[in-house]
Amino acid sequence: MARYSVVQRIVAEFLGTALLLATVIGSGIMGAKLSAGNDALALLGNTLSTGAILVVSITMFGPVSDAHFNPAVSGVFWLRGEMTTRHTVFYVLAQVCGGLLGVAAAHAMFELPLGQLATKMRTGTGQWFAEGVATFGLLLTILGTLQARPKAVAVNVGLYITAAYWFTASTSFANPAVTIARAFSDTFAGIRLTDVGPFIVAQLAGALLAMWVAGWLFQPSVQTTAVPAE
């Protein structure tokens, strides 16, 4: 198996998260422009674009960095002993910085001010619970698919996020880096900076619960032994 340097892995996380946020924000802006005030159509465009870029980016960057693009994912793999503390910190920094660059790139493409603060309110127990559910489902999807069919992770994550945009009240941020970055875009996909903290707390709680459930659920309780051939 090919081995990649720490720098290559960090750059992959940076670029992958930047592409994700450029897609989330850019497709939100485009959807709002073309839907003439129809939020359902705007959300549909936002959803399909986000699911598609996740499939592409995870397929492309997965062999390099495992394509986390999400501090909650990196944190879970750190807690499972599959990443060092140093690498996890680098990953999270790359994800947050990449997300902010992706937001700025989307603004530049649509000739909007690069520096913005979102004013869109996303708060309340329903939204927070939705973020916990969304992140729980995302981590369970990743960990379960890695156990059952690793090559399907990209498609399964893309499909899960596509679905979660519509079945969660929060439209499934499920990612602390995405949440932080979206606070700096006063567009369709934005979130007020004051609403970021509770979202991240809910996301981390959902991720931890998924790690615990996956650690039990996806481990066979009975070990089978091969019968020697005669």
Salt bridges, closest charged atoms under 4 A:
GLU82 OE2 - ARG80 NE 2.96
ASP195 OD2 - ARG192 NE 2.89
